[in-house]
Structure formats: C-alpha cells, structure tokens
C-alpha cells in the first residue's frame, strides 16, 4: 500500500517512509487524554490540565485548546483508521472519499477505549460539565460492575442524592433495585486501599503504585482536591482490575420493577480484585 507523507501528531514516518512509528512521549499523551475523558473530564478541563503541566502541543499552537482535545477524542486515527479525503475546490478540512481504511496506522488505543470515550463525551455535552471541569463526581468511572447481573454500575445524581446504581436499575429493565450512596462508597473503597496491610502484601511495581495511591488518598483532606482526585482516578485504573458492587448484600430478595430503589443496605459490600490478581471483600465505613 502506498503511504501518505503526513500522519497524526503522535506518529512519525520510518526512515524509508514506508511505515509509521510511534513517537513514544506523544503516544502516551494521547492515551492520557482518553483516560482523563473516560475518567470524567471534559475537553476544556483536559486542555487546562495539559497546559498547567507544561505538556507540549503536537501542532504549531503554543497551547492546548478544547477543540484540539475534542478532535483527537473523535478521531478514529487513534484506533488505526485512515479516511481518504479530497481537497478539490480549496476546502480546508477535505471531503471524505470512499470508505475508511482499517489498520492503516498503528493503533494508539483500542476500540473499547475509543467507544468509552465517545460515551463520556456525550455525557459531558449533555450535563454541561465539560466546560467547567471543576469536579470529578465519580473517580471509579469504568471500574464498577454489578455483583448480581455483571452489568455496569453507574453514578446517578438526583439533586443532593448521589449514588452508584446498576445500569439495569437506572434503565428500569431488571436487577436488584438497590443503591450505594456515592460518598460512603468512595470513603469505604479508598479507606480499604489506603490500609497499611494492603501495602504490606503488595510487591514489585504493584507495591510502588499502591504506595503512591495510599499517599494521595491521605492528602484528600486538603481544600484543593481537583488535581488530586484526577491523580487518584488514574491510579485506581492501574491498581484495580475489577470492582464488583453488591449494594443489597450477598443474597438479596428479588424486587419488582416498580419498587423503590433502596439505598445503603446494612449488608452491602464490594469485591475488589487488584491488578496482581489478589481479591478481597470490603465493607462500608460507618
């Protein structure tokens, strides 16, 4: 296949100009952008974070802006697709010609990550949180699953009432109608992860990450926690491979579709599997 002379900003051409190669530090920035989006940040907040960290932009602009971030999050070049275009007539953006070509570029992220970012983008647009970026409501985004139906557990806000609820319950299509107050769930899981006994059992690189996470958790009493919660959300994805939520305990009674969603059952617990394969049960802090 004939290669074009240009490529996305996180790639470069090989010496013989017949293949593409990653620019490692730029490829890592792309992965971080997707991770931050999935973790709850809008394009304005991501651009602001990169600028404050002094991360060099890929193009001629001296700073990152939200349009660049949003364009990257929508670009299927990140999963390796190339869309041929025509610039006839002087159009600046080009007109798509023919079908996209899969596996043209090396993929910097996988399809699952790309689709998760699209869902996050739509959520940001629907709630208007993307521009403000002044809070991370759910640091467990993408990690929690239901212990009963194995579906995703989602953050649900109803005024001052903020909870984690099985997606099937939110959509009124099944499962056990129970919820766990978000603030209590966060305190319970973070308290478990910051316990010294967990660090004592870790080893190798995993021990370093758990230690870093525990240190960040202990800093949450500071007034300014925005960046800190960002770091914790990122570290959680490195430490946790699975987080099952049993909001109604081990053996809940079936509930009718019209039943109220009961919050904070005294029998609730979570099952957490760490990236090293170790699994534990955790219980609510009181």
C-alpha positions in Angstrom: 0.0 0.0 0.0 1.3 3.5 -0.8 1.8 5.5 2.3 1.0 9.2 2.5 3.6 11.7 3.6 1.7 13.0 6.6 0.4 11.2 9.7 -1.2 12.0 13.0 0.8 14.0 15.5 1.7 11.0 17.8 3.2 9.1 14.8 6.2 9.7 12.6 7.4 8.1 9.3 10.1 5.5 9.3 13.4 6.2 7.7 12.3 4.6 4.4 8.9 6.3 4.6 7.1 3.0 4.1 5.7 2.6 7.6 4.6 4.6 10.7 6.3 4.5 14.1 5.1 5.9 17.4 6.6 9.0 19.0 6.6 7.4 22.5 6.1 10.6 24.6 3.3 11.8 22.3 1.5 8.5 22.1 1.5 8.5 25.9 -0.2 11.9 25.9 -2.9 10.6 23.6 -3.6 7.7 26.0 -3.7 10.0 28.9 -6.2 12.3 27.1 -8.5 9.3 26.5 -8.1 8.1 30.1 -8.9 11.6 31.5 -12.0 11.8 29.3 -13.3 8.4 30.4 -12.5 9.4 34.0 -14.9 12.3 33.8 -13.1 15.3 32.4 -14.3 17.5 29.6 -12.2 18.8 26.8 -11.7 22.2 28.4 -10.5 20.6 31.7 -8.1 18.3 29.8 -6.6 21.1 27.8 -6.2 23.2 31.0 -4.5 20.3 32.8 -2.1 19.7 29.9 -1.2 23.4 29.8 -0.6 23.6 33.5 1.6 20.5 33.4 3.6 22.1 30.5 2.9 19.3 28.0 4.0 20.5 24.6 1.2 20.6 22.0 1.6 18.5 18.8 1.0 21.3 16.3 2.1 24.9 15.8 -0.2 26.3 18.5 1.7 27.2 21.7 -1.0 25.8 23.9 -3.6 23.0 24.0 -7.3 24.0 23.5 -10.6 22.2 23.8 -11.1 21.9 20.0 -7.9 20.0 19.6 -8.7 17.7 22.5 -12.3 17.1 21.2 -11.0 16.5 17.7 -8.5 13.9 19.0 -11.1 12.1 21.1 -13.3 11.9 17.9 -10.5 10.8 15.6 -10.6 7.2 14.5 -7.0 7.6 13.5 -6.3 6.8 17.2 -7.6 3.2 16.5 -5.6 3.0 13.3 -8.2 4.1 10.6 -7.3 6.4 7.7 -10.1 8.3 5.9 -9.0 9.3 2.4 -10.1 12.8 1.5 -10.2 15.2 -1.4 -9.1 18.8 -1.1 -10.5 19.8 -4.5 -12.1 23.2 -4.6 -9.8 24.6 -1.8 -11.7 23.1 1.1 -9.6 23.3 4.3 -10.9 20.2 6.0 -11.2 17.9 3.0 -14.1 15.8 1.8 -14.1 12.1 2.6 -13.6 9.9 -0.4 -14.6 6.3 -0.1 -14.6 4.1 3.0 -12.1 4.4 5.9 -9.1 2.1 5.7 -8.7 0.0 8.8 -5.3 -0.8 10.3 -3.6 1.8 8.2 -1.9 3.4 11.2 -0.7 1.6 14.3 -3.5 2.0 16.9 -2.5 4.1 19.9 -5.7 2.9 21.8 -8.1 0.0 21.4 -11.7 0.1 20.2 -13.1 -0.4 23.6 -11.3 2.7 24.9 -12.4 4.7 21.9 -16.0 3.8 22.4 -15.9 4.5 26.2 -14.5 8.0 25.4 -17.4 8.6 23.0 -19.9 7.8 25.7 -18.0 10.1 28.1 -18.0 12.9 25.5 -21.8 12.7 25.1 -22.2 12.7 28.8 -20.1 15.8 29.2 -22.1 17.6 26.4 -25.4 16.5 28.0 -24.6 17.7 31.5 -22.5 20.8 30.6 -19.7 19.6 32.9 -17.1 19.6 30.2 -16.5 23.4 30.1 -16.3 23.8 33.9 -14.2 20.7 34.7 -14.2 21.8 38.4 -15.2 18.5 39.9 -14.8 14.8 39.3 -18.0 13.3 40.6 -17.1 9.6 40.2 -13.5 8.6 40.4 -14.5 5.0 39.8 -15.9 5.6 36.3 -15.4 2.4 34.1 -14.4 0.2 37.1 -17.6 -0.7 38.9 -19.8 -3.7 37.9 -22.9 -5.2 39.5 -22.3 -8.3 41.6 -25.8 -9.6 40.6 -26.1 -9.1 36.8 -22.4 -8.2 36.0 -23.5 -5.1 34.2 -22.0 -1.7 34.7 -22.7 0.3 37.9 -23.2 3.9 37.2 -23.1 7.2 39.0 -26.6 8.6 39.5 -27.4 12.1 40.7 -30.8 13.2 41.9 -30.3 16.6 43.5 -28.3 16.1 46.7 -28.8 12.3 46.5 -25.8 10.8 44.6 -25.4 7.1 44.4 -24.0 4.2 42.5 -26.7 2.1 40.9 -26.7 -0.8 38.5 -27.4 0.4 34.9 -30.3 -2.0 34.5 -32.0 -0.5 37.5 -31.5 3.0 36.1 -32.9 1.9 32.8 -35.7 0.0 34.6 -35.0 -3.3 32.8 -34.2 -5.5 35.7 -31.7 -6.4 38.5 -32.0 -5.7 42.2 -33.3 -2.2 43.0 -30.6 -1.1 45.5 -28.1 1.7 45.6 -25.0 2.7 47.5 -24.5 6.3 48.5 -21.6 7.6 46.5 -19.8 9.4 49.3 -19.9 6.4 51.6 -18.8 4.0 48.7 -15.8 6.3 47.9 -14.8 6.5 51.6 -15.2 2.7 52.0 -13.1 1.8 49.0 -10.4 4.4 49.4 -10.1 3.6 53.1 -9.6 0.0 52.2 -7.0 0.8 49.6 -5.1 3.1 51.9 -4.8 0.5 54.7 -1.2 -0.4 55.6 -1.9 -4.1 55.4 -2.7 -3.9 51.7 0.7 -2.3 51.0 2.5 -4.9 53.1 1.1 -7.6 50.8 2.0 -5.9 47.6 5.2 -6.5 45.8 7.3 -5.2 42.9 5.9 -2.4 40.7 2.5 -3.0 42.2 3.8 -2.0 45.6 5.0 1.3 44.3 1.6 2.1 42.7 -0.3 1.1 45.8 2.0 3.2 48.0 1.5 6.2 45.7 -2.3 5.7 45.7 -2.3 5.5 49.5 -0.3 8.7 49.8 -2.7 10.5 47.5 -5.7 9.3 49.4 -4.3 10.6 52.7 -4.0 14.0 51.1 -7.7 14.3 50.3 -8.3 16.4 53.4 -6.7 19.4 51.6 -9.1 22.1 50.4 -7.9 22.0 46.8 -8.5 18.4 45.6 -9.3 18.8 41.9 -5.9 17.7 40.6 -5.6 15.2 43.5 -8.8 13.4 42.5 -7.6 13.3 38.9 -4.4 11.5 40.0 -6.4 9.1 42.2 -8.8 8.3 39.4 -5.8 7.5 37.2 -4.1 5.4 39.8 -7.2 3.5 40.6 -7.3 2.2 37.0 -3.8 0.9 37.5 -4.4 -0.8 40.8 -7.9 -2.2 40.3 -8.8 -4.8 37.6 -12.3 -5.4 38.9 -14.7 -3.8 41.4 -18.0 -5.6 42.0 -20.7 -3.7 43.9 -23.2 -5.7 46.0 -25.5 -2.9 47.1 -28.0 -5.2 48.7 -25.7 -7.9 50.2 -24.9 -11.4 49.3 -28.4 -12.9 48.9 -30.9 -10.1 48.1 -34.6 -10.8 47.7 -36.0 -10.2 44.1 -37.6 -6.8 43.6 -40.5 -5.7 41.5 -39.8 -3.3 38.6 -41.9 -0.6 40.3 -40.2 -1.0 43.7 -38.3 1.9 45.3 -34.6 1.9 44.9 -33.3 1.3 48.5 -30.1 2.9 49.4 -27.3 1.7 51.8 -28.4 -1.7 52.9 -26.6 -2.7 56.1 -25.5 -5.9 54.3 -23.8 -4.1 51.3 -20.2 -4.9 50.4 -17.8 -4.7 47.5 -15.5 -7.3 46.0 -12.2 -5.8 44.7 -9.7 -7.6 42.5 -6.3 -5.9 42.2 -4.1 -5.9 39.1 -1.9 -8.5 40.7 -4.8 -10.9 40.9 -5.5 -10.7 44.6 -9.2 -10.4 45.6 -10.8 -9.1 48.8 -14.2 -8.3 50.2 -14.7 -4.8 51.6 -17.5 -3.3 53.7 -18.9 0.1 54.3 -17.4 2.6 56.7 -19.9 3.7 59.3 
